[in-house]
């Protein structure tokens, strides 16, 4: 099994590390771009996306993460991490643009509006207890993006090639099942991403 990392600038990176270790992975906390070398996959954790962007200004994180993905590395973005991955962000802010999706920040309200929900992931035969904390929502996804789970009519877990993105916090679940799936995704022989195309509106 390869080595996996968590960008550990802000957010609950320790819980992600524990979930990956519970799923059998060797884990490294990543605080410098150079530490991406030798990893099979990297997690972009939740937190404040604007704060993460400010912290990333000290090094060429965007270039390093794009190169990491271009080399075949897998990326798992959760909550704020999914915002950093998206092609479009509302309200507007910088992003990596690696995931063919439009996303809205703080779409469900403030911290006091946080909630938990049970999600079904039919294609993975999983049921998850999902924690939504100041969660974003996908406004639209491209045709090459596979929706793995929905909350009502809204996509909350998506995959594009070796990119996995969740608008919730899977690291706070009692089960490491989604992290185990990410490990399998990173070690898959299929390294091609679906083509980027016209965004398809998600449910309002």
TORKOL-4160 file (C-alpha; in steps of 0.2 Angstrom, whole numbers, padded with zeros to 4 digits, m for minus):
204
<pt num="1" X="0000" Y="0000" Z="0000"/>
<pt num="2" X="0006" Y="0017" Z="m0004"/>
<pt num="3" X="0009" Y="0032" Z="0007"/>
<pt num="4" X="m0004" Y="0045" Z="0010"/>
<pt num="5" X="m0004" Y="0063" Z="0016"/>
<pt num="6" X="m0015" Y="0076" Z="0023"/>
<pt num="7" X="m0012" Y="0095" Z="0019"/>
<pt num="8" X="m0010" Y="0100" Z="0038"/>
<pt num="9" X="m0010" Y="0119" Z="0037"/>
<pt num="10" X="m0028" Y="0120" Z="0045"/>
<pt num="11" X="m0043" Y="0110" Z="0048"/>
<pt num="12" X="m0045" Y="0093" Z="0056"/>
<pt num="13" X="m0031" Y="0084" Z="0048"/>
<pt num="14" X="m0028" Y="0073" Z="0063"/>
<pt num="15" X="m0045" Y="0065" Z="0061"/>
<pt num="16" X="m0041" Y="0061" Z="0043"/>
<pt num="17" X="m0024" Y="0054" Z="0048"/>
<pt num="18" X="m0033" Y="0042" Z="0060"/>
<pt num="19" X="m0046" Y="0037" Z="0047"/>
<pt num="20" X="m0033" Y="0033" Z="0034"/>
<pt num="21" X="m0022" Y="0023" Z="0047"/>
<pt num="22" X="m0038" Y="0014" Z="0052"/>
<pt num="23" X="m0040" Y="0009" Z="0034"/>
<pt num="24" X="m0022" Y="0002" Z="0033"/>
<pt num="25" X="m0013" Y="0017" Z="0025"/>
<pt num="26" X="0004" Y="0024" Z="0030"/>
<pt num="27" X="0001" Y="0043" Z="0033"/>
<pt num="28" X="0011" Y="0059" Z="0033"/>
<pt num="29" X="0006" Y="0076" Z="0038"/>
<pt num="30" X="0011" Y="0088" Z="0024"/>
<pt num="31" X="0016" Y="0106" Z="0028"/>
<pt num="32" X="0028" Y="0109" Z="0014"/>
<pt num="33" X="0025" Y="0106" Z="m0005"/>
<pt num="34" X="0041" Y="0095" Z="m0006"/>
<pt num="35" X="0032" Y="0083" Z="0006"/>
<pt num="36" X="0020" Y="0078" Z="m0008"/>
<pt num="37" X="0034" Y="0068" Z="m0016"/>
<pt num="38" X="0032" Y="0049" Z="m0014"/>
<pt num="39" X="0014" Y="0050" Z="m0010"/>
<pt num="40" X="0000" Y="0040" Z="m0018"/>
<pt num="41" X="m0014" Y="0052" Z="m0012"/>
<pt num="42" X="m0017" Y="0068" Z="m0003"/>
<pt num="43" X="m0031" Y="0074" Z="0007"/>
<pt num="44" X="m0037" Y="0092" Z="0007"/>
<pt num="45" X="m0046" Y="0094" Z="0023"/>
<pt num="46" X="m0060" Y="0105" Z="0029"/>
<pt num="47" X="m0058" Y="0121" Z="0038"/>
<pt num="48" X="m0060" Y="0139" Z="0031"/>
<pt num="49" X="m0056" Y="0139" Z="0012"/>
<pt num="50" X="m0051" Y="0158" Z="0013"/>
<pt num="51" X="m0039" Y="0154" Z="0027"/>
<pt num="52" X="m0032" Y="0139" Z="0018"/>
<pt num="53" X="m0028" Y="0150" Z="0003"/>
<pt num="54" X="m0019" Y="0163" Z="0014"/>
<pt num="55" X="m0009" Y="0149" Z="0022"/>
<pt num="56" X="m0005" Y="0142" Z="0005"/>
<pt num="57" X="0003" Y="0159" Z="m0001"/>
<pt num="58" X="0019" Y="0155" Z="0007"/>
<pt num="59" X="0023" Y="0141" Z="m0006"/>
<pt num="60" X="0018" Y="0137" Z="m0024"/>
<pt num="61" X="0004" Y="0125" Z="m0017"/>
<pt num="62" X="m0007" Y="0126" Z="m0032"/>
<pt num="63" X="0007" Y="0122" Z="m0045"/>
<pt num="64" X="0013" Y="0108" Z="m0034"/>
<pt num="65" X="m0004" Y="0100" Z="m0032"/>
<pt num="66" X="m0008" Y="0102" Z="m0050"/>
<pt num="67" X="0008" Y="0093" Z="m0054"/>
<pt num="68" X="0005" Y="0080" Z="m0041"/>
<pt num="69" X="m0012" Y="0076" Z="m0049"/>
<pt num="70" X="m0004" Y="0076" Z="m0067"/>
<pt num="71" X="0008" Y="0063" Z="m0061"/>
<pt num="72" X="m0006" Y="0052" Z="m0056"/>
<pt num="73" X="m0008" Y="0056" Z="m0038"/>
<pt num="74" X="m0026" Y="0055" Z="m0031"/>
<pt num="75" X="m0034" Y="0070" Z="m0021"/>
<pt num="76" X="m0048" Y="0069" Z="m0008"/>
<pt num="77" X="m0056" Y="0086" Z="m0004"/>
<pt num="78" X="m0068" Y="0087" Z="0010"/>
<pt num="79" X="m0079" Y="0102" Z="0014"/>
<pt num="80" X="m0067" Y="0117" Z="0012"/>
<pt num="81" X="m0055" Y="0105" Z="0002"/>
<pt num="82" X="m0069" Y="0102" Z="m0011"/>
<pt num="83" X="m0070" Y="0121" Z="m0013"/>
<pt num="84" X="m0052" Y="0122" Z="m0017"/>
<pt num="85" X="m0054" Y="0108" Z="m0030"/>
<pt num="86" X="m0068" Y="0115" Z="m0040"/>
<pt num="87" X="m0068" Y="0124" Z="m0056"/>
<pt num="88" X="m0080" Y="0138" Z="m0051"/>
<pt num="89" X="m0083" Y="0145" Z="m0033"/>
<pt num="90" X="m0097" Y="0156" Z="m0027"/>
<pt num="91" X="m0094" Y="0169" Z="m0020"/>
<pt num="92" X="m0079" Y="0170" Z="m0032"/>
<pt num="93" X="m0062" Y="0165" Z="m0025"/>
<pt num="94" X="m0046" Y="0156" Z="m0032"/>
<pt num="95" X="m0047" Y="0137" Z="m0034"/>
<pt num="96" X="m0036" Y="0123" Z="m0041"/>
<pt num="97" X="m0049" Y="0120" Z="m0055"/>
<pt num="98" X="m0046" Y="0101" Z="m0055"/>
<pt num="99" X="m0064" Y="0096" Z="m0052"/>
<pt num="100" X="m0076" Y="0100" Z="m0066"/>
<pt num="101" X="m0089" Y="0107" Z="m0054"/>
<pt num="102" X="m0096" Y="0124" Z="m0048"/>
<pt num="103" X="m0098" Y="0125" Z="m0029"/>
<pt num="104" X="m0106" Y="0137" Z="m0017"/>
<pt num="105" X="m0097" Y="0141" Z="0000"/>
<pt num="106" X="m0107" Y="0141" Z="0016"/>
<pt num="107" X="m0123" Y="0135" Z="0007"/>
<pt num="108" X="m0132" Y="0128" Z="0022"/>
<pt num="109" X="m0129" Y="0143" Z="0033"/>
<pt num="110" X="m0118" Y="0147" Z="0048"/>
<pt num="111" X="m0110" Y="0135" Z="0061"/>
<pt num="112" X="m0126" Y="0134" Z="0071"/>
<pt num="113" X="m0135" Y="0127" Z="0056"/>
<pt num="114" X="m0123" Y="0112" Z="0055"/>
<pt num="115" X="m0131" Y="0095" Z="0055"/>
<pt num="116" X="m0129" Y="0076" Z="0052"/>
<pt num="117" X="m0137" Y="0065" Z="0039"/>
<pt num="118" X="m0137" Y="0047" Z="0034"/>
<pt num="119" X="m0131" Y="0045" Z="0016"/>
<pt num="120" X="m0132" Y="0030" Z="0005"/>
<pt num="121" X="m0118" Y="0027" Z="m0008"/>
<pt num="122" X="m0126" Y="0014" Z="m0019"/>
<pt num="123" X="m0111" Y="0011" Z="m0031"/>
<pt num="124" X="m0100" Y="0008" Z="m0016"/>
<pt num="125" X="m0113" Y="m0002" Z="m0006"/>
<pt num="126" X="m0110" Y="0010" Z="0008"/>
<pt num="127" X="m0120" Y="0019" Z="0021"/>
<pt num="128" X="m0112" Y="0034" Z="0030"/>
<pt num="129" X="m0116" Y="0046" Z="0044"/>
<pt num="130" X="m0111" Y="0062" Z="0037"/>
<pt num="131" X="m0107" Y="0078" Z="0047"/>
<pt num="132" X="m0111" Y="0095" Z="0038"/>
<pt num="133" X="m0102" Y="0110" Z="0046"/>
<pt num="134" X="m0104" Y="0126" Z="0037"/>
<pt num="135" X="m0105" Y="0115" Z="0022"/>
<pt num="136" X="m0104" Y="0120" Z="0003"/>
<pt num="137" X="m0115" Y="0113" Z="m0010"/>
<pt num="138" X="m0112" Y="0109" Z="m0028"/>
<pt num="139" X="m0122" Y="0120" Z="m0039"/>
<pt num="140" X="m0117" Y="0111" Z="m0055"/>
<pt num="141" X="m0106" Y="0096" Z="m0061"/>
<pt num="142" X="m0098" Y="0092" Z="m0077"/>
<pt num="143" X="m0103" Y="0077" Z="m0088"/>
<pt num="144" X="m0087" Y="0068" Z="m0083"/>
<pt num="145" X="m0091" Y="0069" Z="m0064"/>
<pt num="146" X="m0099" Y="0054" Z="m0056"/>
<pt num="147" X="m0111" Y="0058" Z="m0042"/>
<pt num="148" X="m0109" Y="0045" Z="m0029"/>
<pt num="149" X="m0121" Y="0051" Z="m0015"/>
<pt num="150" X="m0134" Y="0064" Z="m0014"/>
<pt num="151" X="m0143" Y="0073" Z="0001"/>
<pt num="152" X="m0161" Y="0074" Z="m0006"/>
<pt num="153" X="m0158" Y="0080" Z="m0024"/>
<pt num="154" X="m0141" Y="0088" Z="m0021"/>
<pt num="155" X="m0124" Y="0080" Z="m0025"/>
<pt num="156" X="m0113" Y="0079" Z="m0009"/>
<pt num="157" X="m0100" Y="0066" Z="m0014"/>
<pt num="158" X="m0093" Y="0066" Z="m0032"/>
<pt num="159" X="m0078" Y="0058" Z="m0041"/>
<pt num="160" X="m0069" Y="0063" Z="m0057"/>
<pt num="161" X="m0055" Y="0051" Z="m0061"/>
<pt num="162" X="m0043" Y="0051" Z="m0046"/>
<pt num="163" X="m0052" Y="0066" Z="m0038"/>
<pt num="164" X="m0064" Y="0062" Z="m0024"/>
<pt num="165" X="m0074" Y="0077" Z="m0016"/>
<pt num="166" X="m0086" Y="0078" Z="m0002"/>
<pt num="167" X="m0096" Y="0093" Z="0005"/>
<pt num="168" X="m0096" Y="0084" Z="0022"/>
<pt num="169" X="m0083" Y="0078" Z="0035"/>
<pt num="170" X="m0081" Y="0059" Z="0032"/>
<pt num="171" X="m0066" Y="0060" Z="0045"/>
<pt num="172" X="m0079" Y="0063" Z="0059"/>
<pt num="173" X="m0088" Y="0047" Z="0054"/>
<pt num="174" X="m0086" Y="0031" Z="0065"/>
<pt num="175" X="m0081" Y="0021" Z="0049"/>
<pt num="176" X="m0066" Y="0023" Z="0038"/>
<pt num="177" X="m0075" Y="0016" Z="0023"/>
<pt num="178" X="m0074" Y="0032" Z="0013"/>
<pt num="179" X="m0055" Y="0034" Z="0016"/>
<pt num="180" X="m0053" Y="0015" Z="0012"/>
<pt num="181" X="m0062" Y="0019" Z="m0005"/>
<pt num="182" X="m0050" Y="0033" Z="m0008"/>
<pt num="183" X="m0035" Y="0022" Z="m0005"/>
<pt num="184" X="m0042" Y="0010" Z="m0018"/>
<pt num="185" X="m0045" Y="0024" Z="m0030"/>
<pt num="186" X="m0027" Y="0030" Z="m0028"/>
<pt num="187" X="m0020" Y="0013" Z="m0031"/>
<pt num="188" X="m0031" Y="0009" Z="m0046"/>
<pt num="189" X="m0023" Y="0006" Z="m0063"/>
<pt num="190" X="m0035" Y="0018" Z="m0072"/>
<pt num="191" X="m0026" Y="0035" Z="m0071"/>
<pt num="192" X="m0036" Y="0044" Z="m0084"/>
<pt num="193" X="m0048" Y="0058" Z="m0080"/>
<pt num="194" X="m0065" Y="0060" Z="m0089"/>
<pt num="195" X="m0065" Y="0075" Z="m0101"/>
<pt num="196" X="m0070" Y="0092" Z="m0094"/>
<pt num="197" X="m0086" Y="0098" Z="m0102"/>
<pt num="198" X="m0101" Y="0109" Z="m0100"/>
<pt num="199" X="m0107" Y="0110" Z="m0082"/>
<pt num="200" X="m0124" Y="0102" Z="m0078"/>
<pt num="201" X="m0134" Y="0111" Z="m0065"/>
<pt num="202" X="m0137" Y="0102" Z="m0049"/>
<pt num="203" X="m0153" Y="0103" Z="m0039"/>
<pt num="204" X="m0157" Y="0120" Z="m0031"/>
